[in-house]
Amino acid sequence: MWRVVDRVNVLVQIVDGRNPLFFYSQDLVAYAKELGKTRFLVVVNKSDLIEEKIRTKWNTYFIDQKIDHVFFTAK
């Protein structure tokens, strides 16, 4: 996987909206930032399964951590 990260321009990490930090790899983010050329995006999946209030708190958290993110649901 690390060789693939070296070759891409955008790295997308998909995490479960019910517990995003459990699936979030800080090592992967650190490695992508170390390369300097890779953009990083977190897709918070299953966002329809969490309350709007909690979704707002996660949004604030990701903004405070300067992590580009989007909320996604297939619903």
PyMOL Python script that loads the backbone (N, CA, C, O; Angstrom):
from pymol import cmd

cmd.read_pdbstr("""\
ATOM      1  N   MET A   1       0.814  -1.184   0.000  1.00  0.00           N
ATOM      2  CA  MET A   1       0.000   0.000   0.000  1.00  0.00           C
ATOM      3  C   MET A   1       0.865   1.258   0.000  1.00  0.00           C
ATOM      4  O   MET A   1       0.523   2.247  -0.649  1.00  0.00           O
ATOM      5  N   TRP A   2       1.971   1.225   0.717  1.00  0.00           N
ATOM      6  CA  TRP A   2       2.799   2.430   0.824  1.00  0.00           C
ATOM      7  C   TRP A   2       3.364   2.837  -0.537  1.00  0.00           C
ATOM      8  O   TRP A   2       3.523   4.029  -0.800  1.00  0.00           O
ATOM      9  N   ARG A   3       3.667   1.883  -1.393  1.00  0.00           N
ATOM     10  CA  ARG A   3       4.156   2.206  -2.743  1.00  0.00           C
ATOM     11  C   ARG A   3       3.078   2.884  -3.570  1.00  0.00           C
ATOM     12  O   ARG A   3       3.363   3.782  -4.362  1.00  0.00           O
ATOM     13  N   VAL A   4       1.846   2.452  -3.382  1.00  0.00           N
ATOM     14  CA  VAL A   4       0.736   3.084  -4.098  1.00  0.00           C
ATOM     15  C   VAL A   4       0.582   4.524  -3.643  1.00  0.00           C
ATOM     16  O   VAL A   4       0.351   5.410  -4.466  1.00  0.00           O
ATOM     17  N   VAL A   5       0.707   4.767  -2.363  1.00  0.00           N
ATOM     18  CA  VAL A   5       0.586   6.128  -1.820  1.00  0.00           C
ATOM     19  C   VAL A   5       1.638   7.037  -2.445  1.00  0.00           C
ATOM     20  O   VAL A   5       1.370   8.214  -2.685  1.00  0.00           O
ATOM     21  N   ASP A   6       2.814   6.514  -2.709  1.00  0.00           N
ATOM     22  CA  ASP A   6       3.873   7.304  -3.338  1.00  0.00           C
ATOM     23  C   ASP A   6       3.501   7.775  -4.732  1.00  0.00           C
ATOM     24  O   ASP A   6       4.025   8.785  -5.201  1.00  0.00           O
ATOM     25  N   ARG A   7       2.602   7.058  -5.403  1.00  0.00           N
ATOM     26  CA  ARG A   7       2.296   7.327  -6.810  1.00  0.00           C
ATOM     27  C   ARG A   7       1.017   8.120  -7.049  1.00  0.00           C
ATOM     28  O   ARG A   7       0.782   8.564  -8.172  1.00  0.00           O
ATOM     29  N   VAL A   8       0.200   8.307  -6.048  1.00  0.00           N
ATOM     30  CA  VAL A   8      -1.100   8.943  -6.257  1.00  0.00           C
ATOM     31  C   VAL A   8      -1.052  10.434  -5.943  1.00  0.00           C
ATOM     32  O   VAL A   8      -0.166  10.917  -5.238  1.00  0.00           O
ATOM     33  N   ASN A   9      -2.038  11.147  -6.493  1.00  0.00           N
ATOM     34  CA  ASN A   9      -2.169  12.576  -6.220  1.00  0.00           C
ATOM     35  C   ASN A   9      -3.189  12.863  -5.134  1.00  0.00           C
ATOM     36  O   ASN A   9      -3.101  13.870  -4.432  1.00  0.00           O
ATOM     37  N   VAL A  10      -4.160  11.966  -5.002  1.00  0.00           N
ATOM     38  CA  VAL A  10      -5.210  12.126  -3.997  1.00  0.00           C
ATOM     39  C   VAL A  10      -5.369  10.808  -3.258  1.00  0.00           C
ATOM     40  O   VAL A  10      -5.454   9.745  -3.874  1.00  0.00           O
ATOM     41  N   LEU A  11      -5.408  10.884  -1.962  1.00  0.00           N
ATOM     42  CA  LEU A  11      -5.600   9.712  -1.123  1.00  0.00           C
ATOM     43  C   LEU A  11      -6.915   9.887  -0.373  1.00  0.00           C
ATOM     44  O   LEU A  11      -7.115  10.888   0.315  1.00  0.00           O
ATOM     45  N   VAL A  12      -7.813   8.905  -0.508  1.00  0.00           N
ATOM     46  CA  VAL A  12      -9.117   8.960   0.130  1.00  0.00           C
ATOM     47  C   VAL A  12      -9.197   7.850   1.163  1.00  0.00           C
ATOM     48  O   VAL A  12      -8.943   6.683   0.864  1.00  0.00           O
ATOM     49  N   GLN A  13      -9.548   8.227   2.366  1.00  0.00           N
ATOM     50  CA  GLN A  13      -9.718   7.236   3.425  1.00  0.00           C
ATOM     51  C   GLN A  13     -11.195   7.240   3.819  1.00  0.00           C
ATOM     52  O   GLN A  13     -11.740   8.270   4.216  1.00  0.00           O
ATOM     53  N   ILE A  14     -11.829   6.081   3.705  1.00  0.00           N
ATOM     54  CA  ILE A  14     -13.244   5.955   4.031  1.00  0.00           C
ATOM     55  C   ILE A  14     -13.370   5.398   5.445  1.00  0.00           C
ATOM     56  O   ILE A  14     -12.823   4.342   5.764  1.00  0.00           O
ATOM     57  N   VAL A  15     -14.102   6.130   6.285  1.00  0.00           N
ATOM     58  CA  VAL A  15     -14.294   5.706   7.674  1.00  0.00           C
ATOM     59  C   VAL A  15     -15.777   5.592   7.972  1.00  0.00           C
ATOM     60  O   VAL A  15     -16.595   6.266   7.345  1.00  0.00           O
ATOM     61  N   ASP A  16     -16.124   4.751   8.917  1.00  0.00           N
ATOM     62  CA  ASP A  16     -17.513   4.558   9.327  1.00  0.00           C
ATOM     63  C   ASP A  16     -17.942   5.733  10.200  1.00  0.00           C
ATOM     64  O   ASP A  16     -17.262   6.071  11.169  1.00  0.00           O
ATOM     65  N   GLY A  17     -19.061   6.349   9.859  1.00  0.00           N
ATOM     66  CA  GLY A  17     -19.540   7.523  10.575  1.00  0.00           C
ATOM     67  C   GLY A  17     -19.918   7.267  12.014  1.00  0.00           C
ATOM     68  O   GLY A  17     -19.965   8.201  12.814  1.00  0.00           O
ATOM     69  N   ARG A  18     -20.191   6.019  12.362  1.00  0.00           N
ATOM     70  CA  ARG A  18     -20.592   5.716  13.731  1.00  0.00           C
ATOM     71  C   ARG A  18     -19.421   5.786  14.698  1.00  0.00           C
ATOM     72  O   ARG A  18     -19.624   5.980  15.897  1.00  0.00           O
ATOM     73  N   ASN A  19     -18.198   5.630  14.197  1.00  0.00           N
ATOM     74  CA  ASN A  19     -16.995   5.739  15.018  1.00  0.00           C
ATOM     75  C   ASN A  19     -15.802   6.034  14.105  1.00  0.00           C
ATOM     76  O   ASN A  19     -14.971   5.154  13.879  1.00  0.00           O
ATOM     77  N   PRO A  20     -15.708   7.252  13.580  1.00  0.00           N
ATOM     78  CA  PRO A  20     -14.699   7.572  12.573  1.00  0.00           C
ATOM     79  C   PRO A  20     -13.248   7.362  13.022  1.00  0.00           C
ATOM     80  O   PRO A  20     -12.422   6.904  12.233  1.00  0.00           O
ATOM     81  N   LEU A  21     -12.936   7.685  14.254  1.00  0.00           N
ATOM     82  CA  LEU A  21     -11.539   7.587  14.682  1.00  0.00           C
ATOM     83  C   LEU A  21     -11.065   6.143  14.850  1.00  0.00           C
ATOM     84  O   LEU A  21      -9.861   5.885  14.836  1.00  0.00           O
ATOM     85  N   PHE A  22     -11.987   5.211  15.008  1.00  0.00           N
ATOM     86  CA  PHE A  22     -11.612   3.810  15.108  1.00  0.00           C
ATOM     87  C   PHE A  22     -11.005   3.321  13.790  1.00  0.00           C
ATOM     88  O   PHE A  22     -10.088   2.501  13.789  1.00  0.00           O
ATOM     89  N   PHE A  23     -11.526   3.834  12.668  1.00  0.00           N
ATOM     90  CA  PHE A  23     -11.084   3.401  11.351  1.00  0.00           C
ATOM     91  C   PHE A  23     -10.074   4.353  10.720  1.00  0.00           C
ATOM     92  O   PHE A  23      -9.506   4.041   9.673  1.00  0.00           O
ATOM     93  N   TYR A  24      -9.846   5.485  11.325  1.00  0.00           N
ATOM     94  CA  TYR A  24      -8.969   6.521  10.795  1.00  0.00           C
ATOM     95  C   TYR A  24      -7.509   6.177  11.084  1.00  0.00           C
ATOM     96  O   TYR A  24      -7.138   5.931  12.232  1.00  0.00           O
ATOM     97  N   SER A  25      -6.691   6.163  10.046  1.00  0.00           N
ATOM     98  CA  SER A  25      -5.273   5.839  10.211  1.00  0.00           C
ATOM     99  C   SER A  25      -4.434   7.111  10.218  1.00  0.00           C
ATOM    100  O   SER A  25      -4.214   7.728   9.176  1.00  0.00           O
ATOM    101  N   GLN A  26      -3.972   7.495  11.399  1.00  0.00           N
ATOM    102  CA  GLN A  26      -3.122   8.682  11.509  1.00  0.00           C
ATOM    103  C   GLN A  26      -1.758   8.451  10.859  1.00  0.00           C
ATOM    104  O   GLN A  26      -1.148   9.387  10.342  1.00  0.00           O
ATOM    105  N   ASP A  27      -1.286   7.219  10.885  1.00  0.00           N
ATOM    106  CA  ASP A  27      -0.009   6.907  10.236  1.00  0.00           C
ATOM    107  C   ASP A  27      -0.078   7.140   8.735  1.00  0.00           C
ATOM    108  O   ASP A  27       0.871   7.644   8.134  1.00  0.00           O
ATOM    109  N   LEU A  28      -1.193   6.776   8.136  1.00  0.00           N
ATOM    110  CA  LEU A  28      -1.374   6.984   6.704  1.00  0.00           C
ATOM    111  C   LEU A  28      -1.400   8.472   6.375  1.00  0.00           C
ATOM    112  O   LEU A  28      -0.812   8.905   5.384  1.00  0.00           O
ATOM    113  N   VAL A  29      -2.072   9.238   7.194  1.00  0.00           N
ATOM    114  CA  VAL A  29      -2.129  10.691   7.007  1.00  0.00           C
ATOM    115  C   VAL A  29      -0.741  11.307   7.158  1.00  0.00           C
ATOM    116  O   VAL A  29      -0.341  12.147   6.352  1.00  0.00           O
ATOM    117  N   ALA A  30      -0.021  10.897   8.175  1.00  0.00           N
ATOM    118  CA  ALA A  30       1.325  11.425   8.407  1.00  0.00           C
ATOM    119  C   ALA A  30       2.239  11.103   7.226  1.00  0.00           C
ATOM    120  O   ALA A  30       3.028  11.946   6.800  1.00  0.00           O
ATOM    121  N   TYR A  31       2.133   9.912   6.711  1.00  0.00           N
ATOM    122  CA  TYR A  31       2.953   9.509   5.563  1.00  0.00           C
ATOM    123  C   TYR A  31       2.594  10.322   4.325  1.00  0.00           C
ATOM    124  O   TYR A  31       3.482  10.755   3.589  1.00  0.00           O
ATOM    125  N   ALA A  32       1.307  10.532   4.091  1.00  0.00           N
ATOM    126  CA  ALA A  32       0.870  11.327   2.943  1.00  0.00           C
ATOM    127  C   ALA A  32       1.357  12.766   3.060  1.00  0.00           C
ATOM    128  O   ALA A  32       1.781  13.364   2.071  1.00  0.00           O
ATOM    129  N   LYS A  33       1.296  13.322   4.266  1.00  0.00           N
ATOM    130  CA  LYS A  33       1.779  14.693   4.471  1.00  0.00           C
ATOM    131  C   LYS A  33       3.289  14.776   4.317  1.00  0.00           C
ATOM    132  O   LYS A  33       3.817  15.777   3.832  1.00  0.00           O
ATOM    133  N   GLU A  34       3.971  13.739   4.723  1.00  0.00           N
ATOM    134  CA  GLU A  34       5.428  13.688   4.596  1.00  0.00           C
ATOM    135  C   GLU A  34       5.852  13.761   3.137  1.00  0.00           C
ATOM    136  O   GLU A  34       6.866  14.380   2.814  1.00  0.00           O
ATOM    137  N   LEU A  35       5.083  13.132   2.255  1.00  0.00           N
ATOM    138  CA  LEU A  35       5.383  13.172   0.827  1.00  0.00           C
ATOM    139  C   LEU A  35       5.180  14.562   0.252  1.00  0.00           C
ATOM    140  O   LEU A  35       5.861  14.963  -0.692  1.00  0.00           O
ATOM    141  N   GLY A  36       4.231  15.295   0.832  1.00  0.00           N
ATOM    142  CA  GLY A  36       4.014  16.668   0.432  1.00  0.00           C
ATOM    143  C   GLY A  36       3.204  16.860  -0.830  1.00  0.00           C
ATOM    144  O   GLY A  36       2.616  17.925  -1.018  1.00  0.00           O
ATOM    145  N   LYS A  37       3.154  15.884  -1.688  1.00  0.00           N
ATOM    146  CA  LYS A  37       2.451  16.058  -2.952  1.00  0.00           C
ATOM    147  C   LYS A  37       1.060  15.439  -2.942  1.00  0.00           C
ATOM    148  O   LYS A  37       0.264  15.692  -3.846  1.00  0.00           O
ATOM    149  N   THR A  38       0.767  14.652  -1.956  1.00  0.00           N
ATOM    150  CA  THR A  38      -0.491  13.923  -1.914  1.00  0.00           C
ATOM    151  C   THR A  38      -1.547  14.701  -1.144  1.00  0.00           C
ATOM    152  O   THR A  38      -1.315  15.116  -0.009  1.00  0.00           O
ATOM    153  N   ARG A  39      -2.719  14.900  -1.768  1.00  0.00           N
ATOM    154  CA  ARG A  39      -3.859  15.483  -1.061  1.00  0.00           C
ATOM    155  C   ARG A  39      -4.585  14.370  -0.346  1.00  0.00           C
ATOM    156  O   ARG A  39      -4.612  13.233  -0.819  1.00  0.00           O
ATOM    157  N   PHE A  40      -5.164  14.685   0.772  1.00  0.00           N
ATOM    158  CA  PHE A  40      -5.795  13.679   1.605  1.00  0.00           C
ATOM    159  C   PHE A  40      -7.242  14.073   1.886  1.00  0.00           C
ATOM    160  O   PHE A  40      -7.521  15.228   2.205  1.00  0.00           O
ATOM    161  N   LEU A  41      -8.160  13.118   1.769  1.00  0.00           N
ATOM    162  CA  LEU A  41      -9.570  13.363   2.020  1.00  0.00           C
ATOM    163  C   LEU A  41     -10.147  12.216   2.835  1.00  0.00           C
ATOM    164  O   LEU A  41      -9.903  11.046   2.541  1.00  0.00           O
ATOM    165  N   VAL A  42     -10.908  12.562   3.857  1.00  0.00           N
ATOM    166  CA  VAL A  42     -11.618  11.563   4.664  1.00  0.00           C
ATOM    167  C   VAL A  42     -13.082  11.588   4.240  1.00  0.00           C
ATOM    168  O   VAL A  42     -13.724  12.639   4.234  1.00  0.00           O
ATOM    169  N   VAL A  43     -13.596  10.416   3.887  1.00  0.00           N
ATOM    170  CA  VAL A  43     -15.018  10.273   3.571  1.00  0.00           C
ATOM    171  C   VAL A  43     -15.669   9.579   4.757  1.00  0.00           C
ATOM    172  O   VAL A  43     -15.356   8.429   5.065  1.00  0.00           O
ATOM    173  N   VAL A  44     -16.571  10.282   5.415  1.00  0.00           N
ATOM    174  CA  VAL A  44     -17.278   9.727   6.562  1.00  0.00           C
ATOM    175  C   VAL A  44     -18.540   9.048   6.021  1.00  0.00           C
ATOM    176  O   VAL A  44     -19.525   9.708   5.691  1.00  0.00           O
ATOM    177  N   ASN A  45     -18.487   7.735   5.939  1.00  0.00           N
ATOM    178  CA  ASN A  45     -19.551   6.937   5.359  1.00  0.00           C
ATOM    179  C   ASN A  45     -20.641   6.651   6.400  1.00  0.00           C
ATOM    180  O   ASN A  45     -20.404   6.751   7.604  1.00  0.00           O
ATOM    181  N   LYS A  46     -21.811   6.300   5.928  1.00  0.00           N
ATOM    182  CA  LYS A  46     -22.964   5.964   6.786  1.00  0.00           C
ATOM    183  C   LYS A  46     -23.363   7.140   7.677  1.00  0.00           C
ATOM    184  O   LYS A  46     -23.787   6.952   8.817  1.00  0.00           O
ATOM    185  N   SER A  47     -23.223   8.333   7.153  1.00  0.00           N
ATOM    186  CA  SER A  47     -23.522   9.509   7.969  1.00  0.00           C
ATOM    187  C   SER A  47     -25.009   9.638   8.278  1.00  0.00           C
ATOM    188  O   SER A  47     -25.387  10.408   9.160  1.00  0.00           O
ATOM    189  N   ASP A  48     -25.859   8.896   7.566  1.00  0.00           N
ATOM    190  CA  ASP A  48     -27.283   8.927   7.869  1.00  0.00           C
ATOM    191  C   ASP A  48     -27.610   8.169   9.158  1.00  0.00           C
ATOM    192  O   ASP A  48     -28.706   8.305   9.701  1.00  0.00           O
ATOM    193  N   LEU A  49     -26.668   7.383   9.635  1.00  0.00           N
ATOM    194  CA  LEU A  49     -26.907   6.595  10.847  1.00  0.00           C
ATOM    195  C   LEU A  49     -26.520   7.330  12.131  1.00  0.00           C
ATOM    196  O   LEU A  49     -26.692   6.802  13.229  1.00  0.00           O
ATOM    197  N   ILE A  50     -25.997   8.546  11.987  1.00  0.00           N
ATOM    198  CA  ILE A  50     -25.657   9.335  13.175  1.00  0.00           C
ATOM    199  C   ILE A  50     -26.515  10.602  13.208  1.00  0.00           C
ATOM    200  O   ILE A  50     -26.889  11.148  12.170  1.00  0.00           O
ATOM    201  N   GLU A  51     -26.810  11.049  14.414  1.00  0.00           N
ATOM    202  CA  GLU A  51     -27.652  12.238  14.578  1.00  0.00           C
ATOM    203  C   GLU A  51     -26.945  13.475  14.029  1.00  0.00           C
ATOM    204  O   GLU A  51     -25.717  13.537  13.981  1.00  0.00           O
ATOM    205  N   GLU A  52     -27.736  14.443  13.622  1.00  0.00           N
ATOM    206  CA  GLU A  52     -27.181  15.668  13.061  1.00  0.00           C
ATOM    207  C   GLU A  52     -26.274  16.387  14.063  1.00  0.00           C
ATOM    208  O   GLU A  52     -25.252  16.957  13.679  1.00  0.00           O
ATOM    209  N   LYS A  53     -26.641  16.360  15.332  1.00  0.00           N
ATOM    210  CA  LYS A  53     -25.843  17.005  16.383  1.00  0.00           C
ATOM    211  C   LYS A  53     -24.448  16.370  16.465  1.00  0.00           C
ATOM    212  O   LYS A  53     -23.447  17.076  16.592  1.00  0.00           O
ATOM    213  N   ILE A  54     -24.392  15.061  16.394  1.00  0.00           N
ATOM    214  CA  ILE A  54     -23.104  14.359  16.447  1.00  0.00           C
ATOM    215  C   ILE A  54     -22.314  14.597  15.167  1.00  0.00           C
ATOM    216  O   ILE A  54     -21.094  14.755  15.207  1.00  0.00           O
ATOM    217  N   ARG A  55     -23.005  14.623  14.036  1.00  0.00           N
ATOM    218  CA  ARG A  55     -22.353  14.907  12.764  1.00  0.00           C
ATOM    219  C   ARG A  55     -21.719  16.300  12.787  1.00  0.00           C
ATOM    220  O   ARG A  55     -20.627  16.502  12.256  1.00  0.00           O
ATOM    221  N   THR A  56     -22.409  17.250  13.402  1.00  0.00           N
ATOM    222  CA  THR A  56     -21.880  18.613  13.529  1.00  0.00           C
ATOM    223  C   THR A  56     -20.613  18.622  14.386  1.00  0.00           C
ATOM    224  O   THR A  56     -19.656  19.333  14.081  1.00  0.00           O
ATOM    225  N   LYS A  57     -20.614  17.828  15.459  1.00  0.00           N
ATOM    226  CA  LYS A  57     -19.427  17.761  16.314  1.00  0.00           C
ATOM    227  C   LYS A  57     -18.253  17.134  15.565  1.00  0.00           C
ATOM    228  O   LYS A  57     -17.120  17.599  15.697  1.00  0.00           O
ATOM    229  N   TRP A  58     -18.510  16.080  14.778  1.00  0.00           N
ATOM    230  CA  TRP A  58     -17.429  15.491  13.982  1.00  0.00           C
ATOM    231  C   TRP A  58     -16.916  16.481  12.949  1.00  0.00           C
ATOM    232  O   TRP A  58     -15.714  16.545  12.691  1.00  0.00           O
ATOM    233  N   ASN A  59     -17.818  17.249  12.358  1.00  0.00           N
ATOM    234  CA  ASN A  59     -17.408  18.263  11.387  1.00  0.00           C
ATOM    235  C   ASN A  59     -16.474  19.276  12.041  1.00  0.00           C
ATOM    236  O   ASN A  59     -15.441  19.633  11.475  1.00  0.00           O
ATOM    237  N   THR A  60     -16.840  19.731  13.225  1.00  0.00           N
ATOM    238  CA  THR A  60     -16.003  20.677  13.965  1.00  0.00           C
ATOM    239  C   THR A  60     -14.643  20.063  14.294  1.00  0.00           C
ATOM    240  O   THR A  60     -13.612  20.724  14.170  1.00  0.00           O
ATOM    241  N   TYR A  61     -14.646  18.813  14.709  1.00  0.00           N
ATOM    242  CA  TYR A  61     -13.395  18.124  15.038  1.00  0.00           C
ATOM    243  C   TYR A  61     -12.466  18.070  13.824  1.00  0.00           C
ATOM    244  O   TYR A  61     -11.288  18.414  13.927  1.00  0.00           O
ATOM    245  N   PHE A  62     -12.990  17.642  12.682  1.00  0.00           N
ATOM    246  CA  PHE A  62     -12.154  17.528  11.488  1.00  0.00           C
ATOM    247  C   PHE A  62     -11.656  18.900  11.015  1.00  0.00           C
ATOM    248  O   PHE A  62     -10.528  19.021  10.537  1.00  0.00           O
ATOM    249  N   ILE A  63     -12.485  19.913  11.148  1.00  0.00           N
ATOM    250  CA  ILE A  63     -12.049  21.266  10.780  1.00  0.00           C
ATOM    251  C   ILE A  63     -10.926  21.722  11.716  1.00  0.00           C
ATOM    252  O   ILE A  63      -9.925  22.274  11.259  1.00  0.00           O
ATOM    253  N   ASP A  64     -11.088  21.494  13.017  1.00  0.00           N
ATOM    254  CA  ASP A  64     -10.056  21.874  13.985  1.00  0.00           C
ATOM    255  C   ASP A  64      -8.733  21.154  13.727  1.00  0.00           C
ATOM    256  O   ASP A  64      -7.659  21.714  13.950  1.00  0.00           O
ATOM    257  N   GLN A  65      -8.819  19.916  13.259  1.00  0.00           N
ATOM    258  CA  GLN A  65      -7.614  19.124  12.959  1.00  0.00           C
ATOM    259  C   GLN A  65      -7.072  19.402  11.553  1.00  0.00           C
ATOM    260  O   GLN A  65      -6.071  18.817  11.138  1.00  0.00           O
ATOM    261  N   LYS A  66      -7.749  20.307  10.822  1.00  0.00           N
ATOM    262  CA  LYS A  66      -7.371  20.663   9.449  1.00  0.00           C
ATOM    263  C   LYS A  66      -7.357  19.439   8.522  1.00  0.00           C
ATOM    264  O   LYS A  66      -6.427  19.232   7.743  1.00  0.00           O
ATOM    265  N   ILE A  67      -8.414  18.645   8.637  1.00  0.00           N
ATOM    266  CA  ILE A  67      -8.572  17.444   7.821  1.00  0.00           C
ATOM    267  C   ILE A  67      -9.707  17.681   6.835  1.00  0.00           C
ATOM    268  O   ILE A  67     -10.847  17.913   7.237  1.00  0.00           O
ATOM    269  N   ASP A  68      -9.393  17.621   5.540  1.00  0.00           N
ATOM    270  CA  ASP A  68     -10.431  17.733   4.521  1.00  0.00           C
ATOM    271  C   ASP A  68     -11.332  16.510   4.630  1.00  0.00           C
ATOM    272  O   ASP A  68     -10.852  15.379   4.707  1.00  0.00           O
ATOM    273  N   HIS A  69     -12.630  16.745   4.637  1.00  0.00           N
ATOM    274  CA  HIS A  69     -13.564  15.645   4.842  1.00  0.00           C
ATOM    275  C   HIS A  69     -14.892  15.934   4.174  1.00  0.00           C
ATOM    276  O   HIS A  69     -15.228  17.087   3.901  1.00  0.00           O
ATOM    277  N   VAL A  70     -15.640  14.881   3.915  1.00  0.00           N
ATOM    278  CA  VAL A  70     -17.014  14.970   3.431  1.00  0.00           C
ATOM    279  C   VAL A  70     -17.833  13.888   4.129  1.00  0.00           C
ATOM    280  O   VAL A  70     -17.309  12.843   4.513  1.00  0.00           O
ATOM    281  N   PHE A  71     -19.101  14.153   4.282  1.00  0.00           N
ATOM    282  CA  PHE A  71     -20.024  13.172   4.829  1.00  0.00           C
ATOM    283  C   PHE A  71     -20.757  12.529   3.665  1.00  0.00           C
ATOM    284  O   PHE A  71     -21.173  13.216   2.732  1.00  0.00           O
ATOM    285  N   PHE A  72     -20.917  11.208   3.717  1.00  0.00           N
ATOM    286  CA  PHE A  72     -21.531  10.485   2.610  1.00  0.00           C
ATOM    287  C   PHE A  72     -22.536   9.479   3.139  1.00  0.00           C
ATOM    288  O   PHE A  72     -22.349   8.869   4.192  1.00  0.00           O
ATOM    289  N   THR A  73     -23.604   9.324   2.380  1.00  0.00           N
ATOM    290  CA  THR A  73     -24.575   8.275   2.645  1.00  0.00           C
ATOM    291  C   THR A  73     -25.145   7.787   1.321  1.00  0.00           C
ATOM    292  O   THR A  73     -25.329   8.574   0.393  1.00  0.00           O
ATOM    293  N   ALA A  74     -25.417   6.521   1.234  1.00  0.00           N
ATOM    294  CA  ALA A  74     -26.000   5.966   0.023  1.00  0.00           C
ATOM    295  C   ALA A  74     -27.512   6.099   0.025  1.00  0.00           C
ATOM    296  O   ALA A  74     -28.174   5.764  -0.957  1.00  0.00           O
ATOM    297  N   LYS A  75     -28.046   6.583   1.115  1.00  0.00           N
ATOM    298  CA  LYS A  75     -29.503   6.714   1.257  1.00  0.00           C
ATOM    299  C   LYS A  75     -30.048   7.819   0.394  1.00  0.00           C
ATOM    300  O   LYS A  75     -31.254   8.064   0.394  1.00  0.00           O
TER     301      LYS A  75
END
""", "prot")
cmd.dss("prot")
cmd.show_as("cartoon", "prot")
cmd.util.cbc("prot")
cmd.orient("prot")
